[in-house]
Amino acid sequence: MRRRRLMESTTDSNEVNLTPMLDVVFIMLIFFIVTTSFIKESGVEIERPEASAATPRPDAQVLVAITPEGTVWVDGKAVDVHRIGQQVAGMLSDDGAVVIQADRASTTGLLIEVMDRLKQAGVEQVAVAASRSTR
């Protein structure tokens, strides 16, 4: 009888308690979710113009793309130029920045119009993307 109790107590102690490990995993998951920055892609391939003074802009929150055909894209969808200001302003946080990726073959007039619409909607931080030239 004594052996039976001894064997029962040893089998209970052989189980591994996974609760602390799961707690740590969930805390790490929450940490990575909170620290991840979410960038909305423009949705189209753009051939950027080159500039020797191009600098990286890591704080971009929304990317706006202008195609050679004159279409404006935000978040994978074509957007009307007249409504781009309100749509992008609704996607930004208080200190968010917008980067416009204008194709090399797009018109300057459309780029200026998009920038003007963004400024009218209250977007203060607007930048134009360029590739760093190798010259």
N, C-alpha and C positions, 0 to 999 in steps of 0.2 A: 504494500500500500504506500509505503514511504517512497519507493522508487517511482511509482506512478505520479505522485505529486512533484517530485523532482524533475521528471521528464516533461510534465506539463508546463512547469515554470520556465524551463530552458527553451521550449518551443515558442513561447510568447516573447521572449527577449531576443529572439533571432530576427524578428521583423524590423525592417528599416522604416523609420518615420520620415516621410517625404514632405511633410508640411513646411519645415523651415526652408527647404530647397525651393519649393514652389513659391513661397513668399518672396524670396530673393529674386527669382525669375520674373515675377510679376512687377516687382519694384524696378528692376532693370528695364522691362518693357515700357513701363510708364515713363521712366527717365528718357529713353530714346524717342518716344513719341513726342514728349514735350519739347525736347531740344532739336527736333528735326524742323528744318525750314521748308515750307511748302511753296514751290514755285510753279506758277501756272505757265505752261508752254504755249507758244503762239499757234502751233498746229501745222505749219507749212515750212518747207525748206527755203531758206533765203541765202542768196549769195551776197555777203556783206561787202561793202567797199573797204579798201585798205587805208589805214592811216598810220603814220609813224608815231604819233602821240597817243595811240589808243591805250587806255588803262582798264584793268578789270573792274567790274562793278558788282561786288558780291551781294549787295543789299537789294537787288532787283526782286520785286514781288510779282509783277505782272509783265509779260512780254507781249508786245503788239507787233505784228508782222505786216509789212506792206509788200505785196507781190509785184512783179513787173507789169501785170495786167491792170493794176490799180485796185486790187481787192485788199481790204483790211481784215486781218484775222486776229482774234483774241480767244484763247482757250480752245483752240481747235474748231472754231466756228467763224464763218464770215460775218462781219458786222458792218452795218451801214455807217458811213463816215459821219453823218449828222448825229448819230446816237452813241458814238464811241465814248464821248466824255462821260455820260451818265453811267454807262455800263462798266467802264474801267474804274471810275470813282467808287462804285458800289463794291468792287472787288478788293480795294485797298484798305489797309489799316491806316492809322493816323500818321505813322512815319514811313509808310511804304513808298517805294520808288517804281517808276515805269521805265522800261527800256524799249525803245522803238527799233525794230530790226527792219530797216528799209532795204530792199533789194537794190543792187547796183543799177539795174535797168529801170527802176521806178522813177516817177517824176518828183522833182523837188517840191512842186506846188502841192502835191498830195501829202508829202511829209510835213510841210508847214501847216497845212490845214488840220492834220491830225494833232499836231502839237498845239495848235491854237484851240481846238475843241477840248483837249485835255486841260489846258490852262483855264479855260472858261468854266470847266466843271470843278475847279478847285484843286487839281493835281499839281503840286508844287515841284516835285522832283521828277523831271523827265530827262532822259538821256537817249542818245542815238548810238546804236551799236556799230562797231567797225572791227575789222580784223587787223591785227598788227602786221604792218608791212615788214618784209624781210630786207629792205634796202638799207 
